[in-house]
Amino acid sequence: MLESETQRFAFRNAIARLIETCKNTTELKQIHAQIIASPKLAKRDHEFLISRLLYFSAISIPRFLSYAISVFQRIQSPDLGIYNIMIRAYATKRERDCDTLSCPALKLFKQMLSNGIAPDSLTIPFLVKECTRRFDVGSGRCLHGLGIKSGHCGDIFVQNSLTSFYSTCGWVDSARNLFDEMCDRDVVSWNSMITGYLKGGNLDEALRLFRSMKNKNAISWNSIITGFVHGCRTKDAFDLFREMLCLSEDDNNMVKPDKITIATVLSACAHVGAFDQGKWVHSFLTRTGMECDMVIGTALVDMYGKCGYLRQALDVFEEMPEKDTLAWTAMISVLALHGHCKKAFEAFEKMEAEGVKPNHITFVGLLSACAHSGSVERGRQCFELMTKAYLIEPQVHHYACMVDILSRAGLLQEAEKLVRGMPLKPDVFVWGALLGGCQIHGDVKLGERAAKCLIDLEPLNHAFYVNLCDIYAKAGRFEDVKRVRALMKEKEIRKEVAGCSLIEVDGTVHEFSVTGSAEIVTKQIAWILNALNGEIKLKDDMNWVQYYILEIQ
């Protein structure tokens, strides 16, 4: 028995430190056995060490949740702290059952309540987080009500978890009501609300809220930039990025662009073909010494490839010291985009040789390469390889690629047979690929069937009617063209989204659309068209140049 309290305390802390250094369950069991068998520990020391062991095995990385469960089940009267550890472990564990009825965190919470133990301001956020992951609105609202009854809804951690819950689940108005009622808001509160508006597509309100923030962190900037990129407002995203860069030049400002920021901006450059912007971002990485890891390297490959610069994409890819599945997939997709089917499959063979396992997106790239090059037999082999060698179940987009391959090659009956035999319900991309083949090869009957299926799926989509009219027109069936046009007029079907074009000039992306463009640019275009107007005349007295001048003015 230890002679002094100091020695006993030192012994207890030594065991606690040993717990933190465990690397596997064998070591954990040895320490657990020592805690149980040691006569040197008082009851309170024993309880303290069991609690530490439980916390480490349930929460720490690498975690040993199954062992934590076995330890928990042996505790006769767990207190609130023990329950919080286990609820948190269940709520944050990686493998989660999608069935909300079998949610272990909520089951354990009900057990805790039945044992007469009331939750605190830590219990509720853990449970709300689990409901957020599962989009379990019913349970989340019940927890909100329980929080109000127990008096914990004034706690900022509870409020933040509920705001994030409502925002993520699409209840943005409820999230905003909570946000407005908060006496104290931290950066998490603001970020949750902004993210809610961005996910709901209300970009202007998200930006207004963002502008109201006094203390923005990297998550705030990344969220707003990513939201505007996904919302197809790339020009605004670029402006926000430039604003972030200007602020980052201030030594007192701790917010600097990170890897997520760079990858997001490169994604935007790829989307609109802003090569100069993307190249500048690449040089920014070099100047600042920011590490070009796999995430940024993959984004650069994607950007250069989609902007039309295959050589630069290959250079970046070859310079990457490590390449994961996403990096190889990006390179394969870029090669497919540029029509290099053979090189795409050569890259795939190198990927296999290096032991990198492909995923379902990798095979989308390979099948796209086959479609662009007209390699029907290679496409069939690729589809079979995916299912038999890699046991990847074909998804709808794989079938769409395969139908596209067959349809482009004129194998329309085989393509229709594949569609009819799909274990999944064909979507607009599958039927659209078949309809595209009918347009190319003039198969009116099959085109009618494909168009009917497309119209049933999206009855107000103008593109399907227009494509069917094109098939009829090529076949000389102009009465059918008139009939479809009349049907469109009757249903008031028209193109809802105005077409637009994007062009990059001196590092600035300009957008042109029939709804309007920059005034100075519009005047310059009108001036050029007026000059052409004097030279181009049509026989039917209808001057098409003058028509476009009137349209843009």
N, C-alpha and C positions, 0 to 999 in steps of 0.2 A: 504494500500500500504506500502511496506517495506520502511523504512526511509533511509537505507544505502545499498550501493552496496554489502557490506560484508554479510548482512543479507539475501539479495536476493540470493546471491551465495550459502550460507549455506542451504537455503530452497530448492534450485534446487538440491544440492548434497544429501540432505536427501531423496528426492523423487527418485533419481537415486539409492540410496542404497536400498530403498524399492523394486524397480524393481528386484534387484538381489536376493531378498529373497522370491520371489513369488513361491508358491507351486502348484497353480492351476489357471485355466483361470478366475475363479470368482475374485480372488485377483488381477489378471492382469487387468481385466476390471475396477475394482474400482480405481486403480491407474491411468489408462488411462483416466477415467472420471474426476479425480481430475486435471490431466494435462490440459485437454481441458477447464474445467470450472474455473480454478484458475486465478484470476485477478492479482496475485502476480508475474506472470512470464512474462518476456519480450519475444519478438518474437524469438530471438536467443536462449533463454532458452527453449522455447516450442519446437523448431526444434531439439535441442540437446536431450531433454528427449524423444521425439518421436523416434529419431534415436536409443537411448539406449533401449527403449521398443521393437522396431522392432528387434534389434540385439538379445536381450534376448529371445524373443518368437520364433525367426527363428533358432537360433544357439544353445542356451543353452540346457542343459539336466536337467530335462525333457523339451523337446521342444514343443512349441505350434504353429506348422507351419500354421495350418488353420487360427489361429488368426492373425499371422503375415501377411498372404496373405490379410486378410480383412483390416488390418491397411495400408498395402502398397497400396491397391486399392483406398484408400481415400486421398493419398498424390497427390496433383495436379501436381507438377513439381519435381519429384524425381531427385536427383543429382547422380553423379557417386558412391558416398559412399553408398547410399541407394540401388542402383542397385547391387552393389557388395555383399551387405548383402544378398539380395534375391537370386542372382545367386549361391552364396556359399551355402545357405540353400537348394536350389533345388539339387545342385550337391552332397550334402552330406547326404540328407535325406535317411532314411532306406528303405522305400517302393518306388521303382523306376519302372516306366513303361518300359517294355523291348522294346517297339516300339520306335526306334530312331526318327521317324518322329514327335512323340508327346512329345519329350524331353522338359520339361518346362524351363530348364535352357537355352537351345539354343533359344527357343521362346522369352524368356525375353531379351536375348542378342540382338536378331534382333530388338526388340522393342526399346531397348536402342540406337542402331545405327540409327534407323529411326528418333529418337528424337534429333539426332545430337550430342550425347555424345560419345566420343571416349574412348576405353578401356585403362586401365593402366596395370602395371605389376602384379596386383593382380587379375584382371578380367580373364586374359588368363589362368593362372594355374588352377583356379576353373573350367573353361569350359573344359580344356584338361583332368582334372581328371574325369569329367563326361564322356567324350568320351572314356577314358581308361576303365571305368567300363562297358561301353556298347560295347566295341570293335568296336567303330564307327570310322573306319580309315579315311573315306572320310571327315567327319567334323573335325577330329583332324588335318588332313593335311591342311585344309582350315584355321584353327586357326593358324597353324604354319606360313602359308603365310601371314596372317594378322599381326602376331607378327613381322615378318621381315619388312613389310611395315610401321608399326607404330613405329619401332625402339626399341621394347621391347625385342628382342631376345638376347640381351646382358645381360639381367638380369638373375641372377643365378636361381631364383625361376621358371622363365619361361623355362629356359634350362633344369632344373631338371624334370619339369613336362613333357616336350616333350620327354626327354630321357626315362623316365618311360613309357610313352605312347607307343613309338615305340617298346621298349623292351617287354612290356606286350602283344602287338598285334602281335608279331612275326617278326617285321621289325628290326632285330638286327643290320644289317649293317647300316641302317639309324640312329639308336640309337648310334652306334659307331662313325659315322661321326660327329654327334652333340657333343659327348663326347670328341672327339679329338680336336674339334674346341674351346672348352671352355677354356677361359683364367684362370678362377678360378674354382676349383672343391672342393666341400665339401664332407662329408661322404655320403650324400644322392646321390650325383652324382655317386660315386663309387658303392654304393650298388645297384642302379638302373641298372647299366651296368652289374654287376656281376649276378644279378637276371635274366636279359635277357639271358645271356649265359647259365645259369643253366636250365632255362625253355626250351631253344632251344636244350638242350642235349650236348652242347659244354662244357663239364666239365673241360677239360684241359685249355681252354682259360679263363674260369671263375677262375680257381685256379691261373693261371699266373697273372691275373689282381688283384686277392686277395693278392698275394704275393707282388705286387707293391704298395699296399696301405700303407701309413705311419701311419695313425690314424684309426684303426679299432674299431668299437663299437660292442655291443652285437648283433645287427641286422646283421652286416657283418659276424660274426662267425656263428650265427644261420643259415644264408642263405647258406653259403658254406657247412656246415655240413649236413643240410637238403637236399641240392641239391645232395650231394654225396650219401646219404642214398637212395633217390628216384631214383638215377641213378644206383643203385645196386653196388656201389663201397664202400661197408661197411668197408672194411679194411682201406681205405683212410679216411673214416669218423671217424673211431676210432682214427687214427693217429692225425687227426686235433683236435679231442676232447682232447686227451692227451696233445697236444701242447698248447691248450687253458688253460688247467689246470696248466701247468708249468708256463705260463705267469701270471696267476691269483695269483700265490704265491708271486709275486712281489707286495709289498705294494703300490708302485707308479702306478701300473697298475689298472685302474678303471674297466676294463672289466672282469667280473666274469660270470661263467656259471649261467644261470637263469632257470626258469621252462621250457621254450621252449627248451633250450639246452638239459636238462635232459630227457624230454619226447621224443625228437628226437633220442637221443642215445639209450634209452630203446627200441624204435621202431626198430632200427637197430639190437639190440641184439635179439629181438623177431624174426626178419626176418631170421637171420642166425643161430639161436639157440645157441647164445653165452651166456650160463648161467653164467659162471664165471664172464664175463664182466658185465652182468646185475646185478649180486649179488654185485659186487664191487661198481657199481653206487648206488645201494640201500644203502650200508654202507656209501658211500660218503654223501648221504643225511642226514643220522643220525649224522655223525661226524660234518658236517658243520651247522647243525641245520636248514637246509632249510625246509620250510613247505611242508609237503606231502599233497597237496591239491587234489581235485578231478581229475585234469588233470594228475598229476604225479601218483596218486593212480591207476587210470585207466590204465596208461601205464605200471605200475608194474604188475598189474593183467594180462594184455595181454602178457607181456614178460615172466613171470613165466609159464603161461599156455602154450604158444607156445614152450617153452623150455622143456616142459614135466613135470613140477613140479606143479601139481594141488594143493597139500596141501599148498604150499607157496602162490599160487594165492588166495586161499580161505582165508588164514590168513590175507593177505593184504586187501582183500575186506571187511572182517568182522571188521577190525580195522578202516576203513574209517568212520569218523563221519557223513558225508553226502554223499549221492549217487544220482547222476543224471541219466538220461536216458542212457548216454554213459557208465557209470560205470556198471549199471545193464546189459546192452547189452554185454559189454566185458566179464562179468562173465558168462553169458548165452552161449556166443560163445565158451568160454574156456571149459565149461562143455560139450558142443556139440562135440568139437574137441576130447575130451577124451572118447566119447561114452556114457556119462551119460545122456541119454535122460530124464529119470524120474526126476533127480535132476535139469536139465535145466528147466523143466516145473514147478518144485517146486519153483525155483528161480523166474520164471516169475509170479507165483501166489503171492509171497511175494512183488514183484515189484508193482503189481496191488494193493495189500493191503495197501502199503505205499503211494498210490496216484501218483506214477510216471508213466507217460504216455509212452508207447512203441513207437518206430518209425519203419520205414520200415526195418532198419538193424536188429532190435531186432527179427523180424519175419524171417529174413534170418537165424539167429542163431538157432531159434527154428525148422525151416524146415530142416536145416542141421542135427540137432540132430535126427530128425525123419528118415532122409535118412541113417545115420550111424547105427541106431538101427533097421531099417526095420519096423518102426511103421507107416504103411500105413494109418490106420484109424485116428490115432492122427494127422498125417500130413494133412489129408483132413479137420479135425476139425480146425486145426490151420489156414489153408488157408481161411476157411470160417469165422473164428473169426476176422482175419485181415481185411477182406473186409466189413463184416456186423456190427461188434461191434465197430471197430476203424475207419471205413471208409477210410482205406488206400488202394489206388488203387494199385493192384499188378504190379510190375515192371518186367522187363525181368529176373532179377536174382531170383525173387520169382518163376516165371514159371520154370526156370532152376532147382531149388531145387525140385519143385513138380514133374517135369518130371523124375528127378533122383530117387525120392522116388518110383514112380510107376515102373520105368524101372528096378531098383534093385530087386523089388518084382516080376518081371516077367509079370507085367500088361502092356505089350508093346502096345497093341491095344488102351487101355485107355490113355496111355501116348501120343501116336501119335494123338489121337482125341483131347487131350488137346492142343497140339502144333498147330494143324490145326485150332483150334477155338480161338487162342490167338488174342486179339485186337491189339497187338503190333507185329512187325515183329520179328520172332524168330532169335536169333543171334547164334554164334558158340557154346556158352555154352549150349543153349537149345538143339540144334541138337546133340551136343557132348554128352550130358547126355543120349539122346535116343540111340545114336550109342554105348555108353558104355554098356547099357542094352542089346543091340543086341549081343555084344561080349560075355557077361556073359551067355546068354540064347540061343545063336546060331541061332538067327532069321536072316537068310541070306537075304530074300527079303526086309524086313524092314530095315535091315542094309544097303543094297544097296541104298534104297531111302534116308536114313539119310545121308549117305556118299556123295551122289550126291548133296544134299542141302549144305552140308559143303564145298564141293569142289567148288560149284558155288560161295559161299561167300568168300572163300580164296583158289583160285586155286593153289597157290604155297606152301601151308602148307603141309609138308611131313607127318604129324601125321595122317591125315585123310586117306591117301593112305595106310599107314602101318596098321592102324586099320582095314580097309577093307580087306587087305591081311590076317590078323589074323582070321577074320570071315570065309573067304574062306578056309584057311588052316584047321581050326577046322572042317569044313564041308567036308573036303577031296577034295575040288575043286581046285586042284593044277594048272590046266590049267588057271583058272581065276587069281590065284596068279601070274603066269608068265606074264599074260596079263597086270595086274596092274603095276608090276615091270617094264615091257617094256615101259609102258606109262610114268612112272616116269623118266626113262632113256631118253626117247624121249623129255620130257619137261625139262630135266635137273633139276629135283626136288630133292634136297638133304637137309639134316639138316644143316641150316645156322649157328645156335648158338651152339658152342661146349658145350657139357655137362660138368658139374663141380660138385665137392663135396666140402663141407665145414666141417671142424672139428676144435673144439676148444681144444687146449692143453696148459695148464698152463696160461690161460687167453689170449692166442693169437690165432686168427682165421687163419687157413691155408686153402688155396684154391688149389684144385687139378683138373686139366683138361687135355684133350688130347693136348691142345695148349701149355702146359708147366706149370711147377710149380717151386718153389724155388729149385735151383740147388742142395743144400745140402740134401734137402728132397728127391729129385728125385734119387740121388745116393744111399741113404739109402734103398729106395724101390727097386731099381735095385739089391742091394746086397741081400736083402731078397728073391727076385724072383729067383736070381741065385742059392741061397741055395735050394729053392724048386725045381729048375730045375733038380737037380740031383736025385730027388726022384719021380717026377711025369712024366710019359711017356704016350703018347697016341698011340693007335694001328696003326693009319694011318700015322705014321712017322711025323705027324705035332705036334710039341710041342707047345701048346698054351701059356705056360709060357714064352718060348723063344720069341714068337711072341710079347707079351706085353713088354718084355725087350727091344726089338728093337723099339717098338712104343714110349716108354718114353725116350729112349736115342736119 
